[in-house]
Amino acid sequence: MKRRILILHTGGTIGMQNSPQGYVPATGFADLVALQLQARAVEQLPAYDLVEFEQLIDSSNLNPSDWMQIGRRITEHWQDYDGFIVLHGTDTMAYTASALSFILQGADKPVIVTGSQIPLTELRNDALDNLVTSMILAADERIAEVCIYFNGRLLRGNRSTKVRSVGFDAFDSPNLDWLGEIGIHIQLRQDLLLPTGQPHFELPEFNAGAVVVAPMYPGVQARVIRDLIDHDDVRALIIQSYGVGNPPDGNRALIDELARAGERGIVVANISQCLQGGVYQGAYATASVLNQIGVVAGADLTLEAAFTKLHHLIAMGSDAEYIRQVFTQSLCGECSSH
């Protein structure tokens, strides 16, 4: 029997058209897709249904509540399809792919998040190839996790980040090899793919203000941290430190604010600003103070994975101590053993 997939069009460049104001959402996207696919060997593609969100999401305006909306659509139809595609804007695609990996834990089917840098309405575009290949991947029984597919690369969703603003090869997973490379042939790394799981989906209500982020930079002031954490909603703070996790430890006022955050029950997590590698908190003396005040070292988590994982754990009702314990434990392949 021919496999069947569900395509969720949530928004993004792939479904836009040009206008005097720049790209804007296009009407009749499902008809456009059907017309474009007629020129392809459709008998080799899975059967599909395409559902377009009534309110398309501009990915630069994405909110945590949108993750739940997308996740709910998928879980409602989980038993009805062999795989899923989420069409999404590229700006926050890695955030959504990471969030969906925590929502859809134990997945036993593929969920492929994709989009494009040029709309499907344009003569020269990357949209059609990304869509067609994602359809094939969404019907592949070997895949049982949330992935990003973009420009020949199949990436673990919660290891992915956008690395180029204008290139077709916009996404990469700096701390994990690609799960697959799609060229003339589809080559999957079965040694890297997650095993088929037992679905135990979690769809909590997210509080958009629960997690805040502070990059370290020369001359960063303690008030940056103080202003971020002085809100009742804040339950977690991510600091983006230098190198292998080094903060400006000579800035005692800043360190005191981080300590105060921990004393208030706020989880303080430390991830690296570097694209590759992870945090080894205490490898240099400058970071040893973070161990002393209870800051959690973020291993090789991307910002997107760290941010969405904290949001998910908080929304599930986990307390600060539990979050600190599991933050660097891999729940669905989001980080390496550390």
N, C-alpha and C positions, 0 to 999 in steps of 0.2 A: 504494500500500500504506500502511496506517495506521502511523504512526510509533509506536515503542515506547520507553518509558523505564524506568529502574530507580530506585526510591525506597529509599534507605537510612535506616531509622529508627535513629539513634544514641542518642536520648534527648532530654531537654528538656521544657519545659512543654507543648508541643503534644500529647504523649502521656501526660499526667498526669491524675489525678483528685483531687478534694478529699478530705481526711481530717482527723480531729481534730488531727493533727500538721502540717497544711498539705498542699500538693500532693505527691503520691507517684506513681510510675509506675503506669499502668493496664495491666491485662492485655487481650489481644484487640484490640490497636490496629489490626491489619490489617482485622479484621471491622468495627470502628467506621468506618474510612475507607470501606470498600466500602458500608456502610449510608448514610453521609452523602452519598456521591457519587451514590447512586441518585436523590436528589432533584434532581440537576443534569442538564444536557443531556450525558450521558456520551458520546453519539456524537460530540460535538465535542472530546472529550478524547483524548489519545493512550492507547494500550494501556499498561498498566504492570504491573510486578511490584514487590512490596514485601517487602523483607528487613529483619527486625528483629534488631538485635544481641542476642546472648544475654545479654551484660552491658551494660545500657544505661548510657551515660555521663552522670553529672550534670555539666553543663558547668562548674560552679564547681570540680569536682575534676579537670578535664581535665589531661592530661600530654602532653608532646611525642610520646610513643609512640603516643598515640591518633590523631595525625595520620597516622602511617604505617599504622595499622590501617584507617582510613577510605580513605586513598589506595590501599592494596593492594586493597581490595574493588572500588574503581572501576576500577583498571587491569586487574584480572582479567577484568572484563566489558566492557572498552572496546569491543571489536568486536561485542558482542552487542546493544547498544542505541544509540539515536539521541541520547540525552541522559540526564542523571542529576540526581536531587534528593537532597540530604543534609538530613534533618530533624535539628535540632541545638538545644541550649539557647542562649538569647540571651547569657548572661553572657560566654562566650568564643567566640561565633560568629565575630566578626571575626578572632580569632586563627586559627581553623580554616580560614576562607575564605582568609586570607592564606597559610597554610602549604600548602594544597592548590594554590594558584596556582603555587608553586615546585615542588611535586611533579609537577604536571600541565603542565609547560611544553610549549608547542607544541600545546596542545589544539585539536582540530578539531570539538569538540562542546560543547554547553552543560553546565555543572555549576552548578546553582542550589542555594545553601544558604539554608534558610529555617527558620522555627519560628513561635512565637507568644508573646504575652504572657498569653493566657488559653487554657487547654486546650480541645481539641476536645470534651471531654465536657461542657463548660459550655454552657448554653443560649445565652448571649451571649458570643461569642468572635470573635477575629480569625484563628483557626487555619484555618478552612475556606477563607476567601478567599485567605489566603496560600498554602495548599496547591494550590488549584485554579489560581490564576494561575501558580504555579511549574510546574505540570504543562504548561501551555500554553507557557511560556517554555522549558522543558527540551526541547520538541519543535521549537523555532524554529531553522531552519537558519542564520539570520543571526548567531546567538550562538555564539562559539567560545572561551569563557573561563570562569573561575570567577567567579560573581557571588553577591551576596546579594540576595534579593528580600524586601521587607518593606513592607507597607502602601502599595502603589502605587508604590514606588521600586525600580528595578533599579539596583544599585550594583556597581561593580567590587569584587570581594572584597577585594583587597589595598589598596584605598583607603578601606575602610569602618571605621567605629567606632561603638560603641554610645553614643548621646548622651542617651538618656532611660531612666530605670529603670522607669517605669510607663506611659509613653505608647505608643500603638499605633505612632506614628512613631518607633520606638526607634533606628533606624539612619540614618546619613547618611555622605556622603563629602565632607568639608569642602574638600578641595583638588582635587576633580574633579567636574564636573557629573554629574548622574545619567545613566546609560547609557540609561535608559528611564523613562517616566512612564506608569503604567497607571491609567486612569480609565475613561471610557466607551469609549475606544479605547486600543490598545496602541501607544504612540509610542516607537520606538527611535531613539537617536542613532547612526546608522550611521557618522557621522564620528568617533565616540569608541570604538566597539566595536573590539576587537582583530581583525586579519585572521585568517582560518583558518590554522592553523599545521601544522607537521609534528611529530607527537608525539615528544618525547624525554623520557620520564618518568624521574624520579629518586626512588628510594625508599630513602633512607639510614636507618641506625639512629641515632636521636637520643639524645643525652646530656642529660638534663633539667637538669644542673647547668652546662652549657656557657656560658649567657648569663645575666648578672645586670643589674639595673636600679637606678639611683640617681637619684631626683629631687633637684634643687637646691631649697633653701628657706632662708630667713633663719636664719643661725646653724648651718648644716649643718657637721658636724664631719668632720675628715679620717679619723677612725676608721671612719666609715660606709663609705667607699671601701676602706679597709684591710681591714676585716672581710669585705667582699664578695669581694675578689679573692684573699684568702689561702687559696685552695683549689685543689688540683691540677686539678680539672675545668674551672675557669673559663678560657674562651678569648676571651670578649668581654664588654665592659661598655658599657651604654648609659647616658649621663647625659641627664637631661631638664632642660635649661637654660631660662633666662628668654628671652622675646622671640625675637629673631633668632639666638639661640645664645650668650647672654651668661652666663658663670659668675661666681661671686664671686671675681674674680681677686685681691682683697686677702687672701684666705685662702690664704696661701702653703703651709701644710701640706696643704691639700686639693689644690692644683695639683701639689705634689710627689708626692702619692699617685697622681694621674692619670699623671704622667710615669713613675713607677715601674711602673705597670701596662703602659705601652707598652714600657718597657725589658725587661719579662718576656715580651714577645711577645703580650700581650693586646691585642686590637683595642678601642680606646676610640672609641665613636661618640657624636655629639652631636645630639640632636633637641630640638625646641622643645616646651615645655609648652603652647603656644598651640594652640587647635583649628584655626585657619586660618593659612596662611602657612608659611614654611620657615626653615631655618637659613642665615644669611649670615655665616659665621664670620669675624670681623675687621671687620665693618661698624662695630662699636664697638671701642674700644681694649681694653675688658675681655676680649674674646674673642680678641685677637691672640695671647695666650699659648698658646691651644689649638692654633693653627697651628704654633707653635714646637715643641711637644712631640708633634706627630704625631697629634692627635685628628682623627678623620674627621667632616666636616660632613655631617649627615644629610638635607640637602635638605628636601623636604616629605613624607618618609616618616611614616606614622602609627607610633605605638608598636608596634602589632600587626604591621605590615609589617616594621619594623626588627628586631623581636625574632625573628620567624619566618625572615626572610631570613638573619640571622646564624646562627641554628640550622641552617638548611639548608646554607649554605656550609661551616660547620664540620663537619657530619655527612658532607658529600661529600668531606672530606679536604683542603679548601683551606687553604693556609698564610696567615699573618697578612697578608703583603704583598699577596697576590692579593685577599684579602677587602677590604682597604683600597681597592684599585683599583676593584673592581666594586660596592662597597656603594651608591654613588649612581648607578650605571649601571642603567637600566631593563632588567630581565630579562623581565618580563611585565606592564608597565604600572604598576608599583608606585610610581613617582616621576616627577617632571617633570625635564626637562633642567635642569641646574643649573650 
